[in-house]
Amino acid sequence: MKLTYRGYDYNPTHISITMTNTDEKATYRGVSYYVQQAQKLPTVPPHQFTYRGISYGLSSKDLCTE
């Protein structure tokens, strides 16, 4: 499916993440649920951006905090 944002066409990417339930139980607005945790996070390829003529890049270590 091709999408358009501010005149630029792009194809969306979908990443599937396998989740597992933990023993932690939480409550939100009176509804109880078990907290889920990702088994393995997907790797993010490095990105190169340009803002007002200045190039900068982001790597996967900049995006993920532990």
N, C-alpha and C positions, 0 to 999 in steps of 0.2 A: 504494500500500500504506500503510495507516495503522498507525503504531506507537504504543506507550504507554511512557512513562518516568515513574515515580513518580506515576502517576495522571493525567499530562497526555498528551493525544493530539496527535500531530504527523505530518506527511507528510515523509518524508526527501527531501532535494534531492541530485541527482547532478550533478556538474560534470565535464565531459570536458576533459582537457588534452592537447594534441598534444605529443608528446615526440620529440626527435631524438637520435640517437647522437652522441657526441663522439669525439675521437681518444684520450681518456684511457681507459686500461685499468686495472681494479682487480681485486683478488682477495679473496674472502671464503670462509674455510674451505676453501681449496684450489681453488675454482671461479673461473675468470676471467670477467669480463664487462666490457662497455663502459658507461661512465657516460653517463646520459641527461640532457638538459637540456630544460626547457619552452620551447617557442617563444614563447608569449605567456601570461602569467598572467591568469586571469580577475579582473575587478574584484569587490570585495566591497562590498555595500551597507553603509552605516553602521548600527550596531546601538545600541539604547538599552536599558540594563539597569537594574534596581533591586535593590539589596542592602541589606537591613535598613532600608528606607525612604529610602535615598539613591540618587538617579539618577545614572548616569554613562554615557558613550557611547564607542564605539570606531569609528574610521573606518578605511578601507582603508590609509592611511599608517601607522597604529599597528600593523597586523597584518603588513605586509610589510616585511622588512628587506633591504637590498641591500648 
